[in-house]
């Protein structure tokens, strides 16, 4: 089977990591694998040399509308030529917008086209262009949704031909052995994600931690990530008088190694797609507190069994959940054991297998039409 992937680039990012892991896995299973990118095709992830990567060299911003049109038409021409040369059985595109470009370039009788939207569609602008995009996407042969809730937002035709496949444990840093509960640093709390208050609601987390700190003064909140709201958050930390208790570590290349021995993971997002940071924290056995936001957490956490779900923007509820873990070691250890189940349900072999089985089914269906 000849399977291809299409995305903007292979730089550091969630979609890029999934593409590279799937490519390596499919190659191991005996498939021919190629990747098409808009940029020069350089990758920042480990990728087998047998995976053929082609960069179109068309990425970048357009100075005006006419340049944008010329760039689009040039991209279409290059995609058409690439399809004619590679002749893949299926192309998996990790973007709705790029799926439309692939659909327009694909000739009659071309490869099966499968779209996988990674962003949260509920927070996309409701523009005419988006409506046209959704209409064109109905011409796709398959669609991979990250959650059941996301699936429900799409047209009925795409829901019928689509499949729900969660993110998997694709990071090379996932430890083979999990730190025992007794050996963890139970005074260390962590959160991972870019410093974006609109989505991640770190301001809510900091206020909740300030209340938690009143009865738990020895605990430290460790934040891993950078973002546009860092100056505002540093100012809030100073206002709360917690400069020595809320630590902004910035980006770390091996963040899983940084958090694996900590005592608690907290995510206070207002919305998510399918949060890799939560999946990875659970795989390390961290008791997790997470807001029950759209769309991913409730499909990963069984409340009270593998983590604690709390309402969005509820400072008091977040504080109470953190106290519940800190004050009840038996409950915390139970949540830790429950979280580790994700190693079986979301392991690399399992998730890659789900992707490949679905792609095969779409190819067979297209051939029979």
C-alpha positions as CSV (number, residue, x, y, z in Angstrom):
1,X,0.0,0.0,0.0
2,X,1.2,3.5,-0.9
3,X,0.3,6.0,1.8
4,X,1.0,9.7,1.7
5,X,0.7,12.6,4.2
6,X,0.2,16.2,3.4
7,X,0.9,19.1,5.9
8,X,2.5,22.5,6.0
9,X,5.8,21.5,7.6
10,X,7.5,18.9,9.8
11,X,8.7,21.3,12.4
12,X,8.1,20.8,16.1
13,X,4.3,20.4,16.8
14,X,1.6,18.0,17.7
15,X,0.4,17.2,14.1
16,X,3.9,16.9,12.8
17,X,4.9,14.4,15.5
18,X,1.8,12.3,14.7
19,X,2.6,12.3,11.0
20,X,6.3,11.2,11.5
21,X,5.3,8.5,14.0
22,X,2.6,7.1,11.7
23,X,5.0,7.2,8.7
24,X,7.6,5.2,10.6
25,X,5.1,2.7,11.8
26,X,3.4,2.2,8.4
27,X,6.9,1.7,6.9
28,X,7.6,-1.0,9.5
29,X,4.4,-2.7,8.5
30,X,5.5,-2.9,4.9
31,X,3.9,0.1,3.3
32,X,5.5,2.7,1.0
33,X,5.3,6.0,2.7
34,X,5.8,9.6,1.4
35,X,5.2,13.0,2.9
36,X,4.4,16.3,1.1
37,X,4.9,19.7,2.8
38,X,4.4,23.3,1.8
39,X,7.9,24.3,3.0
40,X,11.3,22.8,2.1
41,X,10.5,19.5,3.7
42,X,13.1,19.5,6.5
43,X,12.0,17.6,9.6
44,X,12.7,18.1,13.3
45,X,11.5,14.7,14.2
46,X,13.1,11.3,13.8
47,X,12.0,9.9,10.4
48,X,13.2,6.8,8.6
49,X,15.3,7.6,5.5
50,X,13.0,5.3,3.6
51,X,10.2,7.8,4.0
52,X,10.2,10.0,0.9
53,X,9.7,13.7,1.9
54,X,9.0,16.3,-0.8
55,X,8.9,20.0,0.0
56,X,6.9,22.2,-2.4
57,X,8.8,25.4,-1.4
58,X,5.6,27.5,-1.5
59,X,5.1,28.4,2.2
60,X,5.1,32.0,3.4
61,X,2.8,35.0,3.6
62,X,1.4,36.8,0.6
63,X,1.8,40.6,0.3
64,X,-1.6,41.1,-1.2
65,X,-4.7,39.3,-2.6
66,X,-3.2,38.8,-6.1
67,X,0.0,37.3,-4.8
68,X,-2.2,35.0,-2.6
69,X,-4.1,33.8,-5.7
70,X,-0.9,33.3,-7.7
71,X,0.6,31.3,-4.8
72,X,-2.5,29.2,-4.5
73,X,-2.6,28.4,-8.2
74,X,1.2,27.6,-8.2
75,X,0.6,25.3,-5.2
76,X,-2.2,23.5,-7.0
77,X,0.0,22.9,-10.0
78,X,2.8,21.4,-7.9
79,X,0.4,19.2,-5.9
80,X,-1.1,17.9,-9.2
81,X,2.4,17.0,-10.5
82,X,3.4,15.3,-7.3
83,X,0.2,13.2,-7.3
84,X,0.9,12.1,-10.9
85,X,4.5,11.2,-10.0
86,X,3.9,9.4,-6.7
87,X,0.5,7.8,-7.4
88,X,-0.4,7.1,-3.7
89,X,-3.4,4.9,-2.8
90,X,-4.4,7.4,-0.1
91,X,-3.4,10.8,1.1
92,X,-4.0,11.7,4.7
93,X,-4.2,15.5,5.2
94,X,-3.9,17.0,8.7
95,X,-5.7,20.3,7.9
96,X,-9.1,21.1,6.5
97,X,-7.7,24.0,4.4
98,X,-5.0,21.8,2.9
99,X,-7.5,19.1,2.3
100,X,-9.5,21.4,0.1
101,X,-6.3,22.2,-1.9
102,X,-5.6,18.5,-2.3
103,X,-9.2,17.8,-3.4
104,X,-9.0,20.5,-6.1
105,X,-5.7,19.2,-7.4
106,X,-6.8,15.5,-7.4
107,X,-7.9,14.2,-10.8
108,X,-10.8,11.9,-11.3
109,X,-9.8,8.4,-10.2
110,X,-7.0,9.8,-8.0
111,X,-6.1,8.6,-4.5
112,X,-8.5,8.3,-1.6
113,X,-8.4,11.5,0.4
114,X,-8.7,11.5,4.1
115,X,-8.9,14.7,6.2
116,X,-7.9,14.9,9.8
117,X,-8.7,18.2,11.5
118,X,-6.5,18.9,14.5
119,X,-7.9,22.2,15.7
120,X,-11.0,22.8,17.7
121,X,-13.6,23.7,15.0
122,X,-16.0,25.4,17.4
123,X,-13.5,28.2,17.8
124,X,-12.9,28.8,14.0
125,X,-14.3,32.1,12.5
126,X,-17.8,31.7,11.0
127,X,-16.8,33.2,7.6
128,X,-18.1,32.6,4.1
129,X,-14.7,31.0,3.3
130,X,-15.1,28.5,6.1
131,X,-18.6,27.6,4.9
132,X,-17.3,26.9,1.3
133,X,-14.5,24.9,2.8
134,X,-17.0,22.7,4.7
135,X,-19.0,22.1,1.5
136,X,-15.9,21.0,-0.4
137,X,-14.7,18.7,2.4
138,X,-17.9,16.7,1.9
139,X,-16.1,15.4,-1.3
140,X,-13.5,13.7,0.9
141,X,-13.4,9.9,1.1
142,X,-12.8,9.8,4.8
143,X,-12.4,12.0,7.9
144,X,-10.6,11.3,11.1
145,X,-12.0,13.1,14.2
146,X,-10.1,13.4,17.4
147,X,-13.1,13.2,19.7
148,X,-16.8,12.3,19.5
149,X,-17.8,15.8,20.5
150,X,-15.8,17.2,17.5
151,X,-17.4,14.7,15.2
152,X,-20.9,16.0,16.2
153,X,-20.0,19.5,14.8
154,X,-19.5,18.3,11.3
155,X,-21.9,17.6,8.4
156,X,-23.8,14.3,8.7
157,X,-22.2,12.9,5.6
158,X,-18.7,13.4,7.1
159,X,-19.9,11.8,10.3
160,X,-21.1,8.7,8.5
161,X,-17.8,8.2,6.6
162,X,-15.5,9.3,9.5
163,X,-13.8,7.6,12.4
164,X,-12.8,8.9,15.9
165,X,-9.2,8.2,16.7
166,X,-7.5,9.8,19.7
167,X,-4.0,11.1,19.9
168,X,-1.5,8.4,21.1
169,X,1.6,8.2,23.2
170,X,3.9,9.1,20.3
171,X,6.6,10.9,22.3
172,X,10.0,9.1,22.6
173,X,10.3,10.5,26.1
174,X,7.5,8.4,27.6
175,X,9.3,6.4,30.3
176,X,9.2,2.6,30.1
177,X,9.1,2.4,33.9
178,X,6.8,4.7,35.9
179,X,8.1,6.3,39.2
180,X,6.4,4.6,42.1
181,X,3.9,6.6,44.0
182,X,5.9,6.7,47.2
183,X,9.0,8.1,45.4
184,X,7.2,11.1,43.8
185,X,7.7,14.7,44.8
186,X,4.2,15.2,46.1
187,X,4.9,18.9,46.8
188,X,5.5,19.5,43.1
189,X,2.5,20.5,40.9
190,X,2.9,21.0,37.1
191,X,1.1,22.4,34.1
192,X,2.2,22.2,30.5
193,X,1.1,24.3,27.5
194,X,1.7,27.7,25.8
195,X,1.0,30.8,27.9
196,X,-2.3,31.7,26.3
197,X,-4.9,32.9,28.7
198,X,-7.8,32.8,26.3
199,X,-7.4,29.0,25.9
200,X,-5.3,27.7,28.8
201,X,-6.8,30.0,31.5
202,X,-3.5,30.2,33.5
203,X,-5.0,33.2,35.3
204,X,-7.7,31.0,36.7
205,X,-5.1,28.3,37.7
206,X,-2.9,30.9,39.5
207,X,-5.9,32.2,41.5
208,X,-6.8,28.7,42.4
209,X,-3.3,27.9,43.4
210,X,-3.2,31.1,45.6
211,X,-6.1,29.7,47.6
212,X,-4.6,26.3,47.7
213,X,-1.3,27.8,48.9
214,X,-3.0,29.2,52.0
215,X,-3.3,25.7,53.5
216,X,-0.4,24.1,51.5
217,X,2.5,26.6,51.6
218,X,5.2,24.1,50.8
219,X,3.8,23.2,47.3
220,X,5.3,24.6,44.1
221,X,3.4,25.1,40.8
222,X,5.7,24.5,37.8
223,X,4.6,25.9,34.5
224,X,6.3,24.6,31.2
225,X,5.7,26.6,28.1
226,X,6.0,30.1,26.6
227,X,3.5,32.4,25.0
228,X,2.2,35.9,24.4
229,X,0.7,36.2,27.8
230,X,3.9,35.6,29.8
231,X,4.3,39.3,30.8
232,X,0.7,39.5,32.1
233,X,1.1,36.2,34.0
234,X,4.4,37.3,35.6
235,X,2.6,40.4,36.8
236,X,-0.2,38.3,38.2
237,X,2.2,36.1,40.0
238,X,3.8,39.2,41.6
239,X,0.4,40.6,42.6
240,X,-0.4,37.3,44.3
241,X,3.0,37.3,46.1
242,X,3.9,33.9,44.8
243,X,7.1,34.5,42.9
244,X,8.9,31.7,44.8
245,X,5.9,29.3,44.5
246,X,4.8,29.7,40.8
247,X,7.8,29.0,38.6
248,X,7.7,29.7,34.8
249,X,10.2,27.4,33.3
250,X,9.7,28.3,29.6
251,X,9.9,25.6,26.9
252,X,11.9,22.5,27.8
253,X,12.9,20.0,25.0
254,X,12.1,17.0,27.2
255,X,9.3,18.2,29.3
256,X,8.0,14.7,30.1
257,X,11.3,14.0,31.9
258,X,10.8,17.2,33.9
259,X,7.3,16.3,35.1
260,X,7.4,12.5,35.4
261,X,8.3,12.4,39.1
262,X,5.9,15.2,40.2
263,X,2.9,14.8,42.4
264,X,0.1,16.4,40.4
265,X,-0.8,17.7,37.0
266,X,-3.4,20.5,36.5
267,X,-5.0,21.7,33.2
268,X,-7.5,24.6,33.3
269,X,-8.2,25.0,29.6
270,X,-11.4,26.6,28.3
271,X,-11.2,24.5,25.2
272,X,-8.9,21.8,23.7
273,X,-8.7,19.4,20.8
274,X,-7.2,16.3,22.2
275,X,-4.5,17.4,24.7
276,X,-1.2,15.6,24.3
277,X,0.1,17.1,27.6
278,X,-2.8,15.5,29.5
279,X,-2.3,12.1,27.8
280,X,1.5,12.2,28.6
281,X,0.9,13.2,32.2
282,X,-1.5,10.3,32.7
283,X,1.0,8.0,31.1
284,X,3.5,9.1,33.7
285,X,1.0,8.2,36.5
286,X,0.4,11.8,37.6
287,X,-2.9,12.4,39.4
288,X,-4.6,14.9,37.1
289,X,-7.0,17.7,37.6
290,X,-8.6,18.9,34.4
291,X,-11.5,21.2,33.4
292,X,-14.3,19.4,31.6
293,X,-13.9,21.6,28.5
294,X,-14.7,21.0,24.9
295,X,-13.5,18.6,23.6
296,X,-10.9,16.1,24.7
297,X,-10.6,15.7,28.5
298,X,-13.9,13.9,29.2
299,X,-13.0,11.3,26.7
300,X,-9.6,10.7,28.4
301,X,-10.5,10.9,32.1
302,X,-13.0,8.9,34.0
303,X,-13.9,11.3,36.8
304,X,-12.8,10.0,40.2
305,X,-11.1,7.0,38.6
306,X,-8.3,8.2,36.3
307,X,-8.4,11.9,37.2
308,X,-10.7,14.7,38.4
309,X,-12.8,16.7,36.1
310,X,-13.9,20.2,37.2
311,X,-16.0,23.0,35.6
312,X,-14.4,25.5,33.4
313,X,-13.3,28.8,35.0
314,X,-14.4,27.6,38.5
315,X,-11.6,28.7,40.8
316,X,-13.2,27.1,43.9
317,X,-13.7,23.7,42.2
318,X,-10.1,23.7,40.9
319,X,-8.8,24.5,44.4
320,X,-10.9,21.8,46.0
321,X,-9.7,19.2,43.5
322,X,-6.1,20.1,44.2
323,X,-6.7,19.8,47.9
324,X,-8.4,16.5,47.5
325,X,-5.3,15.0,45.9
326,X,-2.8,16.7,48.2
327,X,-4.7,15.7,51.4
328,X,-5.7,12.2,50.6
329,X,-2.8,10.0,49.6
330,X,-5.0,6.9,49.1
331,X,-7.2,8.9,46.6
332,X,-4.2,10.3,44.8
333,X,-2.6,6.8,44.4
334,X,-5.9,5.5,43.1
335,X,-6.0,8.3,40.5
336,X,-2.4,7.5,39.6
337,X,-3.2,3.9,38.9
338,X,-6.2,4.8,36.9
339,X,-4.3,7.2,34.8
340,X,-1.8,4.6,33.8
341,X,-4.5,2.7,31.9
342,X,-4.0,5.1,29.1
343,X,-0.7,3.3,28.3
344,X,-2.9,0.4,27.0
345,X,-5.7,2.4,25.4
346,X,-3.5,5.0,23.7
347,X,-0.3,3.2,23.2
348,X,1.6,3.9,19.9
349,X,0.9,0.4,18.5
350,X,-2.8,0.6,19.2
351,X,-3.3,4.1,17.8
352,X,-1.2,3.5,14.7
353,X,-3.1,0.4,14.1
354,X,-6.4,2.2,14.2
355,X,-5.2,4.8,11.7
356,X,-3.9,2.1,9.3
357,X,-7.1,0.0,9.5
358,X,-9.3,3.0,8.8
359,X,-7.1,4.1,5.8
360,X,-7.3,0.6,4.4
361,X,-11.0,0.5,4.7
362,X,-11.3,3.9,2.9
363,X,-9.0,2.7,0.1
364,X,-11.1,-0.5,-0.4
365,X,-14.3,1.5,-0.5
366,X,-13.0,3.9,-3.0
367,X,-11.8,1.1,-5.3
368,X,-15.2,-0.6,-5.2
369,X,-17.0,2.6,-6.3
